[in-house]
């Protein structure tokens, strides 16, 4: 069992570590501040976190909030002198297993640790995951292409939480697959046979909010020639997915909150309320907690939406996933364009692995789609991936011939001089005519020809 103790008091840290080691827990780390704790918990696979709440700069609740979505199988036990019911509720809402008030009886502490560890094993067994996350991902998420153990753990955790029917908030950068995850949660939920209604909240005009979400009856306003069922009624008996929920104007948040609390909607122009049974899944790429602190998002609404919080990591943090995603999108594009491209050249794979993807998986899919459309060979080559993808490869070193090394250096100098032949020739220690000859030779290679056209 791997444990970390997080407390800003040195005496508390050392004494608790000594007690645990006396009990037989040999793998115990300590951390005296919240900021470092976040980094350590995200980087390492701890089974148990013993977490103090009152710490300067970054407190325990912030640590819990910043790490539990990334480490769904790590169990957090709050050990603090703060005996406060609202804080206890907040900690449990954020995923804490238990809340112990100092001074804690050693036997109670040991029992809590053992039970938390047992719960971790039980959750893993229920979701079909091994301790290293090597099992297959739940079938409901089969469209989620990954071999990354961290992502598999998140999907397995989502599968467990899906069965509760409680509201789930999904966070993550644009293009990480939030709607794909939401659809999988719906398939595993209490009513998979029900409708799945996806709504981009940011695309709904403020003036149309009530009629789109709550519906209207015929004659409710000019142009209402027939009755319309709003999104809540459309999703009755199923799931309503609210994408970009953080963009909902503050003036409309109270109206959404009322429906979530009362489970009834009143269509515009009607005096009759309609009961709705809807499972809410929401998503955002913004820092929703910061929005609450700044007064841009209602905290009571967030509590209604965030019974469970799941964070999807960006593509840059999904080690090993880029090659298998690229191949998946290649096969998809082959069918789309009627092509038979078999794969990627080693250089192309190298370029893809080291690329930057602010648009994440969605951006990678578009890059591969364009590459397949452009490719005239049986393999995707680096120059098929676009200027943005090929340029970074100039800066990386690899095993190559002297000729290839020379060409790489010439291109590197040209790129950094903005294509100025005279300046580049001076840096290289050759004449402009010699440089022009080298450039002409390099243009016979499609990769360099494509790059030199833009210099």
C-alpha positions in Angstrom: 0.0 0.0 0.0 1.4 3.4 -1.0 0.4 6.4 1.2 1.1 10.1 1.2 0.5 12.4 4.2 -0.2 16.1 3.4 0.1 18.5 6.3 1.8 21.9 6.7 2.9 21.1 10.3 6.2 19.3 10.5 5.5 17.6 13.9 2.2 16.2 12.6 3.9 14.9 9.4 6.8 13.1 11.2 4.7 11.7 14.0 2.0 10.3 11.7 4.6 8.8 9.4 6.3 7.2 12.4 2.9 5.7 13.6 2.1 4.3 10.2 5.5 2.8 9.8 5.2 1.2 13.3 2.0 -0.3 12.2 3.7 -1.9 9.2 3.0 0.6 6.4 6.5 0.9 4.9 5.7 3.0 1.7 4.8 6.3 3.2 5.6 9.7 1.7 5.2 13.1 3.3 4.4 16.6 1.8 4.2 19.9 3.7 2.2 22.0 1.2 -0.7 21.8 -1.1 1.0 22.9 -4.3 3.6 20.1 -4.2 0.9 17.7 -3.1 -1.1 18.3 -6.2 2.0 17.5 -8.4 3.0 14.4 -6.4 -0.5 12.9 -6.4 -1.0 13.5 -10.1 2.5 12.0 -10.9 2.4 9.0 -8.6 -0.1 6.2 -8.0 -0.9 6.5 -4.3 -3.5 4.2 -2.8 -4.3 6.5 0.2 -3.9 10.2 0.8 -4.1 11.5 4.4 -5.0 15.1 3.8 -5.0 18.1 6.2 -7.5 20.9 5.2 -6.0 24.1 6.7 -2.9 24.9 4.8 -1.5 28.2 3.5 -1.8 29.2 -0.2 -3.4 25.9 -1.4 -5.7 24.2 1.2 -6.9 20.6 1.4 -10.1 21.1 -0.4 -8.2 22.6 -3.3 -5.8 19.7 -3.3 -8.8 17.2 -3.4 -10.5 19.1 -6.1 -7.4 19.3 -8.3 -6.4 15.7 -8.0 -9.4 13.4 -7.4 -10.6 13.7 -11.1 -7.2 12.7 -12.3 -6.8 9.8 -9.8 -10.3 8.4 -9.4 -9.0 5.2 -7.6 -7.0 7.0 -5.0 -8.8 7.2 -1.7 -8.6 10.5 0.2 -9.0 10.6 4.0 -9.3 14.0 5.5 -7.4 14.3 8.9 -7.9 17.8 10.3 -8.5 19.8 13.4 -11.4 21.6 11.6 -14.6 20.2 12.9 -17.1 21.8 10.6 -20.2 20.1 9.0 -20.3 22.3 5.8 -16.6 21.6 5.2 -17.2 17.9 5.8 -20.0 17.9 3.2 -17.8 19.7 0.7 -15.0 17.2 1.2 -17.3 14.3 0.7 -18.8 15.9 -2.4 -15.3 16.3 -3.8 -14.6 12.6 -3.4 -13.2 12.2 0.1 -13.7 8.7 1.6 -13.9 9.8 5.2 -13.4 12.9 7.4 -11.5 12.4 10.7 -11.1 15.2 13.3 -7.8 15.5 15.2 -6.8 14.1 17.6 -7.6 10.8 15.9 -7.5 7.5 17.8 -4.8 5.3 16.1 -7.1 2.3 15.9 -9.8 4.3 14.1 -7.2 5.7 11.7 -5.8 2.2 10.9 -9.4 0.9 10.4 -10.3 3.8 8.1 -7.2 3.3 6.0 -7.9 -0.5 5.7 -11.5 0.1 4.7 -10.6 2.8 2.2 -8.0 0.4 0.6 -10.7 -2.3 0.5 -13.1 0.1 -1.2 -10.5 0.9 -3.8 -10.1 -2.8 -4.6 -13.9 -3.3 -4.7 -14.4 -0.4 -7.1 -11.7 -1.8 -9.4 -13.2 -5.2 -9.4 -16.7 -3.9 -10.1 -15.4 -2.0 -13.1 -13.2 -4.9 -14.4 -9.9 -3.0 -14.0 -6.7 -4.6 -12.8 -4.4 -2.7 -10.5 -2.3 -1.4 -13.4 -5.3 -0.5 -15.5 -4.4 -3.1 -18.1 -7.9 -4.6 -18.6 -10.1 -3.7 -21.5 -12.1 -0.5 -21.2 -15.8 -0.8 -20.6 -17.8 -1.8 -23.7 -19.9 1.4 -23.5 -16.7 3.4 -24.1 -15.4 1.3 -27.0 -15.5 4.3 -29.2 -12.9 5.9 -26.9 -9.6 4.9 -28.5 -6.9 4.6 -25.9 -4.2 2.3 -24.4 -3.2 4.8 -21.8 -3.6 3.3 -18.3 -4.6 6.7 -16.8 -7.4 7.2 -19.4 -8.6 3.6 -18.9 -8.8 4.3 -15.1 -10.9 7.4 -15.8 -13.2 5.5 -18.1 -13.6 2.7 -15.6 -14.4 5.3 -12.8 -17.0 6.9 -15.2 -18.6 3.5 -15.7 -19.1 3.1 -12.0 -20.5 6.6 -11.5 -22.7 6.2 -14.5 -24.9 3.6 -12.8 -25.9 6.0 -10.0 -27.9 8.2 -12.3 -26.6 11.3 -10.5 -25.5 14.4 -12.3 -22.0 14.3 -13.7 -19.7 17.3 -14.7 -17.1 16.5 -17.3 -14.2 19.0 -17.6 -11.3 19.1 -20.2 -9.9 21.1 -23.0 -11.7 21.4 -26.3 -11.5 18.3 -28.4 -10.7 15.8 -25.6 -13.9 13.8 -26.1 -16.3 15.1 -23.5 -19.5 14.3 -25.5 -18.1 10.9 -26.4 -17.7 10.2 -22.7 -21.2 11.5 -22.0 -22.7 9.1 -24.5 -20.9 6.2 -22.9 -22.2 7.3 -19.4 -25.7 7.4 -20.8 -25.4 3.9 -22.2 -24.3 2.6 -18.8 -26.9 4.7 -16.9 -30.3 3.6 -15.4 -32.1 4.4 -18.6 -29.9 3.6 -21.6 -33.0 3.0 -23.8 -34.1 6.6 -23.2 -33.1 9.6 -25.5 -29.8 11.3 -25.4 -30.2 15.0 -26.1 -27.0 17.0 -26.7 -27.2 20.8 -26.4 -24.5 23.3 -26.9 -25.5 25.9 -24.3 -23.3 28.6 -25.8 -25.2 28.4 -29.1 -28.6 29.2 -27.5 -29.5 32.9 -27.7 -30.5 34.4 -24.3 -33.9 35.4 -25.7 -34.5 31.8 -26.9 -33.4 30.0 -23.7 -36.9 29.4 -22.2 -38.6 28.3 -25.3 -35.7 26.0 -26.3 -35.3 24.4 -22.9 -38.9 24.5 -21.5 -40.9 24.5 -24.8 -43.9 26.6 -25.7 -47.6 26.0 -26.6 -49.2 27.1 -29.8 -49.9 30.9 -29.9 -47.4 31.6 -27.0 -45.8 34.3 -29.2 -46.0 35.6 -32.7 -44.9 32.9 -35.0 -45.6 30.0 -32.6 -47.9 28.2 -35.0 -47.5 24.8 -33.2 -46.5 23.6 -29.8 -42.8 22.7 -29.2 -41.3 20.4 -26.6 -38.2 21.9 -25.1 -35.0 20.0 -24.4 -36.1 18.8 -21.0 -39.2 17.2 -22.3 -37.3 15.8 -25.3 -34.8 14.2 -22.9 -37.6 12.8 -20.5 -36.6 9.3 -19.5 -33.1 9.7 -20.7 -30.1 12.1 -20.6 -29.7 15.8 -21.3 -26.1 16.7 -22.1 -25.4 20.4 -21.5 -22.1 21.1 -23.4 -20.3 24.4 -22.6 -22.4 24.9 -19.5 -19.9 27.5 -18.2 -21.1 29.8 -21.0 -24.6 30.0 -19.6 -25.4 33.6 -18.8 -25.7 34.3 -15.1 -29.2 35.8 -15.5 -30.4 32.4 -16.8 -28.7 30.1 -14.3 -31.4 30.5 -11.6 -34.0 29.3 -14.1 -32.0 26.2 -14.9 -31.4 25.6 -11.2 -35.2 25.7 -10.5 -35.9 23.0 -13.0 -33.1 20.8 -11.6 -34.5 21.2 -8.1 -38.2 20.9 -8.9 -38.0 18.5 -11.9 -40.8 20.3 -13.6 -41.0 22.7 -16.5 -43.7 25.1 -17.6 -43.8 25.7 -21.3 -44.2 29.3 -22.5 -47.9 30.3 -22.8 -49.0 27.4 -20.6 -50.4 27.3 -17.1 -49.7 23.6 -16.7 -46.4 22.3 -15.4 -44.8 19.2 -16.9 -42.9 16.7 -14.8 -39.5 15.7 -16.3 -37.3 12.8 -15.3 -33.9 13.6 -16.8 -30.3 12.6 -16.0 -28.0 15.7 -16.4 -24.5 15.4 -17.7 -22.7 18.8 -18.3 -19.4 19.7 -19.7 -17.1 22.7 -19.9 -13.5 23.5 -20.9 -13.4 26.5 -18.6 -12.3 26.7 -14.9 -15.8 26.5 -13.5 -14.6 26.8 -9.9 -12.8 30.0 -10.7 -16.0 31.3 -12.4 -17.8 30.6 -9.1 -15.2 32.5 -7.1 -15.4 35.4 -9.5 -19.2 35.5 -9.3 -19.8 34.4 -12.9 -21.4 31.1 -12.1 -23.7 30.2 -9.3 -22.2 27.9 -6.6 -25.6 26.3 -5.8 -26.1 25.4 -9.5 -22.6 23.9 -9.6 -23.5 21.7 -6.7 -26.5 20.5 -8.6 -24.4 19.7 -11.7 -21.3 18.3 -9.9 -22.4 15.3 -7.9 -19.4 13.6 -9.7 -16.6 15.3 -11.4 -14.6 13.6 -14.2 -11.7 15.3 -15.9 -10.4 14.2 -19.3 -6.7 14.8 -19.9 -5.4 16.6 -23.0 -3.8 14.6 -25.8 -0.3 15.7 -24.8 -0.8 13.8 -21.4 -2.0 10.6 -23.0 1.3 8.8 -23.5 1.2 6.1 -26.2 -2.2 7.2 -27.6 -1.2 9.3 -30.7 0.0 6.4 -32.9 -3.1 4.2 -32.3 -5.4 7.2 -32.7 -3.6 8.2 -35.9 -4.1 4.7 -37.3 -7.8 4.7 -36.3 -8.4 8.0 -38.1 -6.4 6.8 -41.1 -8.7 3.8 -41.5 -11.7 6.0 -41.1 -10.4 8.5 -43.8 -9.6 5.6 -46.1 -13.2 4.6 -46.1 -14.4 8.2 -46.5 -12.2 8.8 -49.6 -11.9 5.3 -51.0 -8.2 5.1 -50.5 -5.9 2.2 -49.4 -3.1 4.0 -47.5 -1.6 1.4 -45.2 0.1 3.5 -42.5 2.7 6.1 -41.7 6.4 6.4 -42.4 8.7 6.4 -39.4 9.4 10.1 -39.8 5.7 10.8 -40.1 5.0 9.0 -36.8 7.9 10.9 -35.2 6.4 14.2 -36.3 2.9 13.2 -35.0 4.2 12.1 -31.6 6.1 15.3 -31.1 3.4 17.6 -32.5 1.4 20.1 -30.4 -2.4 19.7 -30.4 -4.2 22.6 -28.9 -7.4 21.1 -30.4 -6.5 17.7 -28.9 -8.0 14.5 -30.5 -10.3 16.6 -32.7 -7.3 18.4 -34.2 -5.4 15.1 -34.7 -8.4 13.6 -36.5 -8.5 16.6 -38.9 -4.8 16.5 -39.6 -5.0 12.8 -40.5 -8.1 13.3 -42.6 -6.3 16.0 -44.7 -3.2 13.9 -44.9 -5.1 11.0 -46.4 -6.8 13.3 -48.9 -3.4 14.7 -50.0 -1.3 11.5 -50.0 -0.3 10.1 -53.3 1.7 7.2 -51.9 0.8 4.1 -49.8 2.3 5.7 -46.7 1.6 9.0 -45.0 4.8 11.1 -45.2 5.8 14.1 -43.1 5.0 16.6 -45.8 1.4 15.3 -46.0 0.9 16.5 -42.4 1.1 20.2 -43.1 3.5 23.0 -42.4 2.5 23.2 -38.8 3.4 19.6 -38.2 6.6 19.2 -40.2 8.6 22.2 -39.0 9.2 21.0 -35.4 11.0 17.9 -36.9 13.9 20.1 -38.0 14.9 20.7 -34.4 15.1 17.0 -33.3 18.1 14.9 -33.6 17.9 11.3 -35.0 20.2 8.7 -36.5 20.8 9.7 -40.1 23.4 9.9 -42.8 25.9 12.9 -43.1 23.9 14.1 -46.2 20.6 14.1 -44.3 22.3 15.8 -41.3 23.6 18.5 -43.7 20.2 19.0 -45.3 18.6 19.3 -41.8 21.1 22.0 -40.8 20.7 24.0 -44.0 16.9 24.0 -43.5 17.3 24.9 -39.9 19.5 27.9 -40.7 17.2 29.0 -43.6 14.2 28.8 -41.3 15.8 30.9 -38.6 17.0 33.6 -41.1 13.5 33.9 -42.6 14.8 32.5 -45.9 17.5 35.2 -46.3 20.0 33.4 -48.6 22.9 35.8 -48.0 22.6 35.7 -44.2 22.2 31.9 -44.3 25.2 31.5 -46.5 27.3 33.6 -44.2 26.3 31.5 -41.2 27.0 28.2 -43.0 30.4 29.5 -44.3 29.6 29.0 -48.0 28.8 31.2 -50.9 25.2 32.1 -51.9 25.8 30.1 -55.2 26.8 27.0 -53.2 23.7 27.5 -51.0 21.4 27.8 -54.0 22.9 24.5 -55.4 22.2 22.7 -52.1 18.6 24.1 -52.1 18.1 22.8 -55.7 19.3 19.4 -54.7 17.1 19.3 -51.6 14.0 20.2 -53.7 14.2 16.7 -55.3 13.1 15.4 -51.9 9.3 15.9 -51.4 9.8 16.6 -47.7 12.3 19.4 -48.2 10.6 20.7 -51.3 7.4 21.2 -49.3 9.2 23.0 -46.5 11.4 25.2 -48.7 8.4 26.5 -50.6 7.4 28.3 -47.4 10.8 29.7 -46.6 
